[in-house]
Amino acid sequence: MNLSIIGDHNYILGIAALLKSIELNITEDPNLPVNITVVSTGINTQQKKKLQECCKYEIEWEEVKPNYGGLLSLSGSKLTYARLEPEKYTKAKERLIWLDSDMIVLGSLEPLWNLDFEGMPVAAALNVWGNPNNPADKNPYFNAGLLVFNLKLWEDQKLSEKMLENARVNLWCDCDQGTSNSVLAGRWKRLEQKWNNHDTDDTSTRVMHFISSPKPWESPRPNKLWMEMLSQTPFKDELHEIKNNSSWLSRLKVMYKRWEPWLTEPRAKVKSYLKNRQR
């Protein structure tokens, strides 16, 4: 089974909890080979070594490619654009499961690994809030937090090239997710919500996704299941600091993180806005 995880230095605790949850729950077959690649930026050698200790499976590290600098984004970070070129970040040739680092795995992913794509290049679950770029759009719109790639078909259809071309001329408020939904409209296999579920009270959940802010490592009341995973990693000593996130300074940091993307790259945002106005 081939997995890719994406995250930067701000998401280290998220990656740690996710890696432990993968070790504990990804498969019921102890002999199934599991290959994990972490696509990252800003994570140093010492931090990588510590993250490796979170999981029994060997981790391969891939630095995000430098070719996303020109892409237009409201988010500030270009890291998530790596999902538009999955074949460049894995040795897998047939299929790949891609996970965001604000997730934890609560059940075997073997059903995902063995699913029938039914001729589709990717499988995903619905975005629970619909299309943020056009709230009036009622067509199915997927969340890119968990994607299962049909890599052979993806490459045969040259989808990475089409994705990057779309991203260069559009300003999607949800970055690569908007690009993917634009290019793949009507061409993706729908997964049950349990595979990418923001409802932390749903007992059927197989992959829990902490979509909203604050993330568990930013919250004074982190999700218990997430804390349970982190407590089994070398980062467990940071739990005390997480629980003290109720200070006004911590709340200010979270607020800044929400607004900071809007303050970065103003020229790119204005340029993109004008492009869209001319259409």
Secondary structure, DSSP 4 states (H G I P E B T S, - for coil): -EEEEEEEGGGHHHHHHHHHHHHHHS-S-TT---EEEEEEES--HHHHHHHHTT-SS-EEEEEPPSTTTTS--SSS--GGGGGG-GGGG-S-SSEEEEEETTEEE-S--HHHHT---TT-SEEEPBPTT--TT-TT--S--B-TTEEEEEHHHHHHTTHHHHHHHHHHH---TTTHHHHHHHHTTT-SEEPPGGGSB--TT-TT-SEEE--SSSPGGG-SS--HHHHHHHTTSTTGGGHHHHHTTTSHHHHHHHHHHHHHHHHS-HHHHHHHHHHHHT-
